[in-house]
Amino acid sequence: MRDLRPNHTLVGLSVTYNKGGRDFEFRIFGTTKSRIQLSDLEDYTYENVQIRGNEAVYIGDDEKQQLIWIEMDSRGKALQYEIGTEGSDRDWVISIAESLL
């Protein structure tokens, strides 16, 4: 059991953007995980890629695309980043991630 009292600490965020007429969702949140677990669905393409010097996983099919990676912040806390979109392609999703500051 866990006490879920409000403590005014931001643990993550989700923002929807539009770039070039395409919508995508950007999520970032703290995590204690050091690896990403994927479902074994045959309909999706899985590809290991590098994003800003970090291991990442691209997951996609003809309809949905997602990119997930973990980076350490300046205090050594693991942050999980996710970009999700529909009707786009691998290269576009990766270009969004690479353009983040």
N, C-alpha and C positions, 0 to 999 in steps of 0.2 A: 504494500500500500504506500502511496506517495501523497504528501501534502501539496496541494496545488493552489495555495494562497497566492494572490497577485503580489509580485515583488518589484514591479516596474523595471525589470531587466529585459531588454530586447534579446530574443533568442533566434530570430530569423525574420526574413522579409520575402515578400513575393510581389513583383512589379510586372505589369504587362506593358510592353513597348510596341511601337510600330516603326519599322524602318523600311523604307522603300516600298510601302504598301503591304508589307508582311508583318503580321502580329507575332510576337513571341513572348513567352513568360520567362523571367529571370528570377531565380530563387537562390538565396544564400542563408545558411543557418549553421550554428555551431553543432559539432558532432563529436562523439567520442570514438567513432569508427575509424579504422585505418584502411578499410577496404570496402569495395562496392560489390554487392551481391546482385546478380542478374538472374531473371527467370530464364528457363530454357525453352523459349518459344521459337519454333522454326520459321515463323513468318517474319521475324525481325533480323536485320543485319547488325552484328556486333563488331565493332572495330576498336582496337586500342590505338589511341592517338596521344600526342603531346600537346598540352595547352599551357602556355607560359612556363614551360619547363617542368610541368607536372603530368603524371600519368592521368589519362582520362579515358572514358569509354563513350563512344558514339553508338547510339541505338536508333535504328530507323527502319521504316518500311515506306511504301508508296504514300502513306497517309500521314504518319506522325514521325517526328524526329526529336531526339533528346541527346544532350551532351551532359555528362556528369564528371566532376573532378573534385579533388580535395586539395586545398592549400593551407599552409600554416600562416597565422597572422603574426604580427610583430611580437606578441607575447607567447608564441608557441602553441596557441589554441588552433585546433583543426576546424576549418570552415569548409562545408560542402557547398559547391556551386552547381547549379543546374540551369540549363537553357532548354526550353521545350517549345516546339512549334508544330504547325501542321501545314502540309502542302508545300514544303520547302525542299532543300537538299542538304547533303552533308557539308559541302564546301561553304554554303551560306551560314550554317549554324556555327561551324568552326571559325569563320571570319568574325562573327559577333563576339565569340569568346576571346579571340586574340585582340580585339579592339578595346577590351575592358582595361581600365587603369589599375 
